[in-house]
């Protein structure tokens, strides 16, 4: 469990988000001093992810809602950690438990008084908590809070627990082996260590182990809660020390300490591994888990109000997983909903048509912004949101420090400035944000789910960063549940004067017609509609269909072309030669997943000389379809 200090505020970023406070010609001088002080306080006294840095009612104390917000902000950061990061952090924590075992046994043997040994018992836990290592019993609170809020799924929670627990056990085993074979214990301490281990493994009944572990789990979860309500390291050390002192004095059991004791007996040939795990470690594990989760569920969670995630929810944005996603994770869609970046906060306005444009290279993608601005300008109140996706190689990047973040923001702003000039020629406003990630294509979906745009306009080419998507999450999971309408652009100059829409009906073709209508409205494009039938005998029916379809889609003046050759791709290629833009809807097998796997099976996309717009509209798939195909 990481140190809650990671949520310390990034003052520079938050000041930028709340206005130009250093502008001498701005409107700040119109506010009273008290109003200005309050606006500044609200700007700077929240972390980058929105968690409070000071209390609202009393500055040096947090309410239950505010503590919960801080916990969820920390859990949100940790749940995105890679399995490798969690595992090795868990190993470090497990190895640190040997410090507790060493000091407890050595001090007890030296004085023959259990209280003296108990006084040194908490030191290993202080090392873990202040060092920010992952300990299983501390993870019964933050990731559970995230799961209770339906921001993370149950499979995600179980994955997190399993990785951390495996790391704790491996680290504990390594530390115990070092104590047993490294001559760390003197003879008296070694005998005392065996005595302490036998007490739990042989002298304490199964149900007694379980009930004592429940109280230990409550204590550890309480330490985490109080740690997030404290504002300084000294307070956290004192609370941690006093709380963990209660475990040996009360005769309670902690699962990682119990595993280390059981393994110590195994190394001395006094206990079989299987019986030690089932008869000693398992009841302690279940008790610690129940105790920690109970504290979150029955006490801390229900003492908070609906304001507990004020910083993470904004009007118009549904951040929670669906019940099926919460229960089944990726099998049913998403397994995790990230915290909303404060830079995206203002994008949730009701009644605003929003077009999101992921930008990989601002120098070469001005046409994408121009197209998005054209589409947005067809609506009375519209915003184009350009997301600069800054890709990093390899593992997930850590959160940059303030200075580094400032440099990245400045460079991103400089690169995005020409795009603002492009958008200035249109009626729609332009908002920009950036994201630093090693998951380029997946991050497009994450940003779309966070901000819920009406349309995503995304460039596609062989040298795009999006081509790296095959190394990310399963493509079937990523593309089978689209967060919004998608328009994928093959840019070959993007002349919007003559637009051809090929249609056979269906929602994806309807989206293509909407796009054509918007281009016609704003850019005055000449629109043609193409429908292909199998033979001349079906021509009349095709003409009737196309005429009715054009009226339904708001394109009554569009030229209507019916081809009776039966060869769809050849007909499209012929007609595309007279047009500057070709609009194609996805087939029932989907578009994005086929682009990513080079299985589109539509050579016409590459054979025509004009720009191509490929459209796909979200479609629902049942859980049975996702599991069984």
Steps between C-alpha positions, in 0.01 A plus 500: 500500500659826386558802715200735483743787458504411130179702480681822593384782280657606176450870549608613157258273314201583716563874479501469123171311514328771702612808311785737433552622855815686412346703217505865606244583234261221593178508695649410837490864613121489473479251786513592864809384691299234682353366173844493340649322802225241482546443126876461546449261791269281294747506211813399684374286787404197298727236354550445128228231508261721699544355850495762779831613649335688790164469670212714382338568839816491711820541302714260703234227520327295233137390500414135433407592142835673448696207644311268267586721202870485593487121531332457163751736334786287635326174406435633152872558453594155631239297314665598171839372615641210304505152649879517517492821705245359744680168532844638578356760736323209673830309522665799669214522751511126572874510556455798735271286716811300595610814685191467718560126548870559580446777754197338664679169555838651595364753751266243656789255541736763643260618774269201527215750514246513215425873541860595415483296180163654418650849524723423199235305304365800298836607351473278193153637426619860539774421249236368256245780539738793491696334219182465292525123450204277422370298798197278451316602815524868410348422163175397668407870499606717198431256213183386678385863516559527126301179444213613722471813288484277188811666360685166503357154443509201734746316269728806515483498881578128517790542256643779716465296817648185346811673365570687825439193717726283284774763526455528878527124543806472278671791678403357838640159403829656386533701821416202717754283317761768563416495871505120517818435301692825529593472870306821568335357812710404798402162654261654755328716238471206260331293769269789584409538132402132492295546818311797356437313176373186676248707695309593185555182300441237771343660808230726354180348355391580144200715599700682763761586237221628277331718764829647623597573138172686447597751768850529355346575159283772655809655658701502177215646293453761772869593473455559127190714553663710772818525292305672222341738748844603633691781331858422607733203518558523877129456567489196274799343676343550843164359391664204325717421799218509756258306282740217415610483863149373573552185289762325720362640825149380409625162378369570149628363169617667181504283187849586370654464848312170541629378164855587605455311828351199321785498248751523784351178645509339154870580466562334838305192402222549754214577260390378157438773244143393416385472860668829588321682219157347566508477877688819587536749213155457341286591804720803565473605136119471502475681834725789397307538175160496667612742770648750256214487252244525781654822624469649152153360425315534830672797658698733278306462175154545647602790719579696184248679281448518125758782500780256578613495136417857409846540348460196279147549362371782287153567372425328172777240533425144609824370647374184664524152355176329407393218735619242247834672455537526878438126542681362195755767407645473153268216404217750507674814376715709737680394816595844624386862464785748559469819700397792284785735415409849623592642158197313362263630767344772288417263214193355672260782413152380413365585155842550342597299194858385553752354259813342644816486288795294626820657370818295471705759312370860506734596213329270248138474616357846436256347247346290777427809706369676189261210431391481865437875506296474182280228650464684830411829328185337361361515855390812683701430817807285439852434629797325343719327759850431370685249718877497455597137564866499600624145470781361714674170427485199728338498842233734625664835583495632852328826576747774401615750755390862487798632306495215252126536457539874439756431227275240337200733516694788350628285213154354439345848501761618250432207267122537527498877436474468117195276549332776699558730205333243272195473727471878529361511142191302608203563730583219745730559796818299553613346828834322536637257753786254511558151631832321553467126441660190356160374382423728207194344340352383830539852639274630222225273631569597861480872420177445304345312791604770745369795300212333311529687166237474227762412239866394494695603189817293478768494232624170362818421312777243509734729692247611762568430865167318504665213310669404829162392637561130437728492808229635732179357643310235298366672190168318521444651844612844393300530179185298565355763732556840343457797736365728224466541125835462321619659178832360378672714237733393220628844409601558137477878495149518650326710237137525622345623177345173371392224738391148403309290756475128425208340682318173545306628801569451869618724784858535375381628162262734682799646685672544162195689374506725809865579432425580136210724600722694741767546232231612253361754750832658597725450194232500227608159375322322216378167645440180301347179629594158359305177542608174332251224408576150377351521149290723270180333616546657844574849369150639555490373858845649554388838371196494731718408796756772427235767449330422830833469680616841373183664632532325837861617537426864416671489158210554258713697251785249486574332168377138513699230318386137477753253359363163383834327436498311831869580552500736799870587512531554125194726503635703792838538330338620176283761667774612743705616203256790455503601868746636755372316810365146533286414805466130589314346792639201689361155424328294768840349588627841614755751376758586764588143594550420131720804444717397791540143378538589128187295423272772360461308169409824319781566255308797365613700805854484367416495128313831476690828472266712711483530878295230675281544808410173674208516743399271784221542754493331843316169515407291802618141540363272768720347769431159344634625165811639668574171677396251232548707187 
